[in-house]
Amino acid sequence: MGSQKLQIMIPANRLAQQYRSIQVSLDEAISRVTQRGVFTPSIEVAAFEEEFARYIDVRYAISVASGGTAVMLALRALGIKDGDEVISVPNVDVAASAPIAHAGGRAIWVDILPRTYNLDPDQLEAQITPKTRAIVAVHMYGNPAAMNRILEIAGRFEIPVVEDAALALGAVYHGQQVGAIGRIGCFSFAPGKILGALGKAGMVVTNDPDLAKEVRVLSTYGFHPSSLQAIQSGTAGARFEYLVEGFNASMDELQGAILRVKLKHLDRWLRGRRENARLYRKLLSVLGPEHLLLPEDTPGSEPVFRFFVVRSPKRDGLMKRLSETGIWSGLAYVPLLHVQQVYQHLNYSIGSFPQAEKVSEELLCLPTVPELSLQEVEQVSETVLQFFT
């Protein structure tokens, strides 16, 4: 009986269902690659880069191995080196923070806004020092950060802004796609993300040709572009010439083909997420703030809702009740990074970020995937209402 209670009927993702809905197109794309027998980046990856750049409305899109790799390469392309400080927030996954160290920088965290869960611009300037070399603006849970304020502050200090849009592909801020607003933008196509590959993949976007070239070189072992082209095209006597010590961090051809298919469905999937979020708001708005706090959209934005993130002082009990009724809910991302052993060397402690810490005690993610029916959103909402009433 206990195992039946823990069976999740409304999960965080429905990747098999999504696959079946576009199976013919995906299978054709996979077959196209396997029949050619070319799995390193080739025509499918190049086509996906062009199509993705058009979608985001940027000049350059450089495919990479993962979202975390995208952030690391973006920082490396900006010239981050040992001792440089990079400002971000502590309420993220390590995949959004470790790239700072992997690029050679030191993370400097700023507290968050308690209802949008993004970096608080009012606290940003106080953390800028002569060593600050970049700001990573993370669009948390699909809700855009307050980019106008962040860019205004960064501009006064001539600090580039990197957008981490791993959770926010398709979100719009004052008419612009996230990722295209700062100096350089980063995306993740991990299977459970808003646009998911059938494996790991990511993208870096920019309008700066020099940054685009640098990311491309870094992601392909550090090859000189002409040398790489000669090798990939099978030119006789192609030479292995390197510009830097780069990384094996490019997207494979299979993921490029798969993502080309999925990109055609992205707008429809985004509408589904937004519709689910609207219904959650409608049904759960009857609860007072002593029970449940609903998320707030950043002014001037249209979020995409990676999850529908609520807050409750009775979070743990609510999560248990949802689980008992077969409904997934999650803690993304708890505990906060600054209290974890891996970041003790940064010398933060409990109390360093009071807003983020308060949120982490109450935050709960509810599913919003487009494969979720409106009836299932009603079922989740009814379970939440019954818990409190």
C-alpha positions in Angstrom: 0.0 0.0 0.0 2.8 2.4 0.9 4.5 1.9 -2.5 1.2 2.9 -4.2 1.0 6.2 -2.3 4.6 7.1 -3.5 3.9 6.3 -7.1 4.2 9.7 -9.0 1.2 10.1 -11.3 1.9 13.8 -12.0 5.7 14.1 -12.5 8.1 16.9 -13.1 8.7 15.9 -16.7 6.9 13.7 -19.3 9.8 13.2 -21.8 8.5 9.9 -23.1 5.1 11.5 -23.8 6.8 14.4 -25.6 8.8 12.0 -27.7 5.7 10.1 -28.8 4.0 13.3 -29.8 6.7 14.0 -32.4 8.1 10.6 -32.8 8.0 10.4 -36.6 9.9 13.6 -37.0 12.5 12.7 -34.3 13.0 9.3 -35.7 13.6 10.7 -39.2 16.1 13.2 -37.8 18.0 10.5 -35.9 18.0 8.2 -39.0 19.3 11.1 -41.1 22.4 11.4 -38.9 23.0 7.6 -38.5 22.6 7.0 -42.2 25.3 9.7 -43.0 27.5 8.3 -40.3 28.9 11.7 -39.3 28.4 12.4 -35.5 30.9 15.2 -34.9 29.4 18.7 -35.6 28.4 19.0 -39.2 25.4 20.1 -41.2 22.7 19.5 -38.6 24.6 21.4 -35.9 25.3 24.3 -38.3 21.6 24.5 -39.3 20.5 24.4 -35.7 22.8 27.2 -34.8 21.4 29.4 -37.6 17.8 28.5 -36.7 18.4 29.2 -33.0 20.1 32.5 -33.7 17.0 33.6 -35.7 14.7 32.5 -32.9 16.6 34.5 -30.2 17.3 37.3 -32.7 21.1 37.4 -32.4 23.9 37.4 -34.9 25.8 34.4 -33.6 24.9 31.1 -31.9 27.7 28.7 -31.0 26.6 25.2 -30.0 28.4 23.6 -27.0 28.3 20.5 -24.9 26.1 21.7 -22.0 24.6 24.8 -20.2 27.3 24.8 -17.6 30.0 24.6 -20.3 28.3 27.5 -22.1 28.7 29.8 -19.0 32.3 28.7 -18.5 33.2 29.3 -22.1 31.4 32.7 -22.1 33.5 33.8 -19.1 36.7 32.5 -20.6 35.9 34.4 -23.8 35.5 37.5 -21.8 39.0 37.0 -20.4 38.2 35.9 -16.9 41.4 34.8 -15.2 42.6 33.8 -11.7 41.7 36.4 -9.1 38.9 38.0 -11.1 35.5 38.4 -9.3 32.2 37.4 -11.0 29.0 38.4 -9.4 26.0 36.0 -9.3 23.4 34.7 -6.8 23.6 31.8 -4.3 20.2 30.2 -5.0 21.2 28.3 -8.1 22.4 24.8 -9.0 26.1 24.2 -8.8 26.1 23.9 -12.6 25.4 27.7 -12.7 28.1 28.5 -10.2 31.0 26.1 -10.8 31.6 27.5 -14.3 32.9 30.7 -12.5 35.6 28.8 -10.8 36.3 26.6 -13.9 36.9 29.8 -15.8 39.4 30.9 -13.1 37.2 33.4 -11.3 35.9 33.8 -7.8 32.1 33.9 -7.1 30.7 36.9 -5.4 27.1 36.5 -4.5 24.3 39.0 -4.1 21.0 38.5 -2.3 17.8 38.0 -4.3 14.3 39.6 -4.6 12.0 37.4 -2.5 9.1 37.1 -5.0 10.9 36.9 -8.4 13.9 34.9 -7.0 16.3 36.9 -9.1 19.3 39.1 -8.3 18.3 42.2 -6.3 19.7 45.2 -8.3 19.6 47.4 -5.2 22.3 45.3 -3.6 24.4 44.8 -6.8 26.5 48.0 -6.8 27.8 47.5 -3.2 29.4 44.2 -4.3 31.3 45.7 -7.2 35.0 46.1 -6.6 38.0 46.9 -8.8 38.4 43.1 -9.3 34.9 42.6 -10.7 35.1 41.4 -14.3 31.6 40.1 -15.0 28.1 39.8 -13.7 26.1 36.6 -14.4 22.4 37.4 -14.5 20.5 34.2 -13.9 16.9 34.1 -15.0 15.5 31.9 -12.2 12.8 29.4 -13.0 12.0 31.0 -16.3 11.4 34.5 -14.8 13.7 37.2 -16.4 16.0 39.1 -14.1 15.6 42.9 -13.9 18.0 43.4 -16.8 17.5 47.2 -17.3 18.7 47.9 -13.8 21.5 45.4 -14.0 22.7 46.7 -17.3 22.6 50.3 -16.2 24.7 49.5 -13.1 27.1 47.3 -15.1 27.4 49.9 -17.8 28.6 52.6 -15.4 31.4 50.3 -14.3 32.0 48.9 -17.8 31.4 45.3 -16.6 30.0 42.8 -19.1 26.8 41.0 -18.3 26.4 37.3 -19.0 22.9 36.0 -19.1 22.4 32.5 -17.7 19.1 31.6 -19.5 19.3 27.8 -18.8 15.9 27.8 -17.1 14.3 30.5 -19.3 14.5 29.8 -23.0 11.6 31.7 -24.6 11.1 34.2 -21.8 10.8 37.8 -23.0 11.9 41.0 -21.2 10.7 44.3 -22.6 10.2 42.8 -26.0 13.6 41.0 -26.2 14.3 37.3 -25.8 16.4 36.5 -22.8 19.9 35.7 -23.8 20.0 38.4 -26.4 20.0 41.3 -23.8 23.4 41.2 -22.2 26.9 40.9 -23.8 26.6 37.2 -24.1 23.9 34.6 -23.3 23.9 30.9 -22.3 21.4 28.2 -22.7 21.0 24.5 -21.6 19.3 21.8 -23.6 19.6 19.1 -21.0 16.7 16.6 -21.4 14.4 18.2 -18.7 14.9 21.8 -19.8 12.4 23.8 -21.7 13.9 22.7 -24.9 15.6 19.4 -24.2 18.0 17.3 -26.3 18.2 13.5 -25.9 21.4 14.0 -24.0 23.6 17.0 -22.9 23.8 20.1 -25.1 24.0 23.9 -24.7 24.4 27.2 -26.7 26.2 30.5 -26.4 24.7 33.5 -28.2 26.0 37.0 -28.8 26.1 39.9 -31.2 29.8 40.3 -30.7 31.8 38.7 -33.6 35.0 38.6 -31.5 33.3 36.8 -28.6 31.6 34.4 -31.0 35.0 33.5 -32.6 36.6 33.1 -29.2 33.9 30.7 -27.9 34.1 28.7 -31.1 37.8 28.2 -30.8 37.6 27.4 -27.1 34.9 24.8 -27.6 36.8 23.0 -30.4 40.0 22.1 -28.6 41.5 25.5 -29.4 41.9 24.7 -33.1 42.7 27.5 -35.6 39.4 27.9 -37.5 41.0 27.1 -40.9 42.8 24.1 -39.5 39.5 22.7 -38.0 37.7 23.3 -41.3 40.3 21.4 -43.2 40.3 18.5 -40.8 36.5 18.2 -40.8 36.2 18.4 -44.6 38.9 15.7 -45.0 41.4 17.9 -46.8 44.5 15.9 -47.6 47.4 16.9 -45.4 45.2 18.9 -43.0 47.4 20.3 -40.2 46.6 20.3 -36.5 47.2 24.0 -35.6 46.0 25.4 -32.2 45.5 28.9 -31.0 44.8 28.1 -27.3 44.4 25.1 -25.0 40.7 24.6 -25.6 38.1 22.1 -24.7 36.3 19.2 -26.3 33.0 21.0 -25.7 31.0 21.0 -29.0 27.5 19.7 -29.6 27.3 16.4 -31.4 25.5 16.0 -34.7 22.7 13.8 -33.3 21.7 16.4 -30.7 21.7 19.1 -33.4 19.3 17.2 -35.5 17.0 16.4 -32.6 16.9 20.0 -31.4 16.1 21.3 -34.9 12.9 19.2 -34.7 12.0 20.3 -31.2 12.6 24.0 -31.9 9.7 24.0 -34.3 7.4 23.0 -31.4 8.9 25.3 -28.8 6.3 28.1 -29.1 3.4 25.7 -28.6 5.1 24.2 -25.6 5.7 27.6 -24.1 2.0 28.4 -24.5 1.2 25.3 -22.6 3.5 26.2 -19.7 2.1 29.7 -19.5 -1.5 28.4 -19.6 -0.7 26.0 -16.7 0.8 28.8 -14.7 -2.2 31.1 -15.3 -4.5 28.3 -14.1 -2.4 27.8 -11.0 -2.6 31.5 -10.2 -6.4 31.6 -10.7 -7.0 28.5 -8.5 -4.5 29.2 -5.7 -5.0 33.0 -5.4 -7.8 32.3 -2.8 -5.2 31.3 -0.3 -3.8 34.1 1.9 -0.1 34.9 2.3 0.0 33.1 5.6 -0.6 29.9 3.6 0.9 30.5 0.2 2.9 33.1 -1.7 2.6 33.0 -5.5 5.5 34.1 -7.7 5.7 37.6 -9.1 6.6 38.3 -12.7 9.5 40.7 -13.2 7.9 44.0 -14.5 7.9 44.2 -18.3 8.5 40.4 -18.7 6.7 37.3 -20.0 8.1 34.4 -18.1 8.1 30.8 -19.3 7.7 28.9 -16.0 10.3 26.1 -15.8 8.4 25.4 -12.7 5.6 27.2 -10.9 7.4 28.3 -7.7 5.4 29.0 -4.6 6.4 29.7 -1.0 4.8 28.4 2.2 5.8 28.4 5.9 4.3 24.8 5.8 6.3 23.8 2.8 7.5 20.4 4.1 4.1 19.3 5.1 2.6 20.4 1.8 5.4 18.6 -0.1 4.6 15.4 1.9 0.9 15.7 1.2 1.5 16.1 -2.6 3.8 13.1 -2.6 1.2 11.0 -0.8 -1.3 11.8 -3.6 1.1 11.0 -6.4 2.1 14.6 -7.3 5.7 15.6 -7.8 7.1 18.7 -6.1 10.7 19.8 -5.7 13.2 21.9 -3.9 15.3 23.7 -6.6 17.8 24.6 -5.3 18.1 23.8 -1.6 20.3 24.0 0.4 21.8 27.3 -0.8 25.3 27.2 -2.1 26.9 29.5 0.4 26.1 27.1 3.3 27.5 24.1 1.6 31.0 22.6 2.2 32.1 23.0 -1.4 31.9 26.8 -1.0 33.2 27.3 2.5 36.4 28.9 1.1 34.3 31.9 0.0 33.8 32.7 3.7 30.0 33.2 3.6 27.8 32.0 6.5 24.2 31.7 7.5 22.8 35.2 7.5 24.9 36.4 4.6 21.8 36.4 2.3 18.7 36.7 4.4 16.2 36.9 1.6 17.6 33.9 -0.3 17.7 32.0 3.0 14.1 32.8 3.9 13.0 31.7 0.4 14.9 28.5 0.6 13.0 27.5 3.8 9.6 28.0 2.1 10.2 27.4 -1.7 8.4 24.6 -3.5 8.3 23.9 -7.2 5.1 22.6 -8.8 5.1 21.0 -12.3 4.3 23.1 -15.3 5.4 20.9 -18.3 3.2 21.5 -21.4 2.2 17.8 -21.4 0.4 18.4 -18.1 -3.4 18.7 -18.8 -5.5 21.5 -17.3 -7.3 18.8 -15.3 -4.1 17.7 -13.7 -3.2 21.3 -12.8 -6.7 21.5 -11.2 -5.8 18.3 -9.3 -2.5 19.7 -8.0 -4.2 22.9 -7.0 -7.1 21.1 -5.3 -4.6 19.1 -3.3 -2.8 22.3 -2.2 -6.2 23.9 -1.3 -7.3 20.9 0.7 -4.0 20.8 2.6 -4.6 24.4 3.9 -8.4 24.4 4.2 
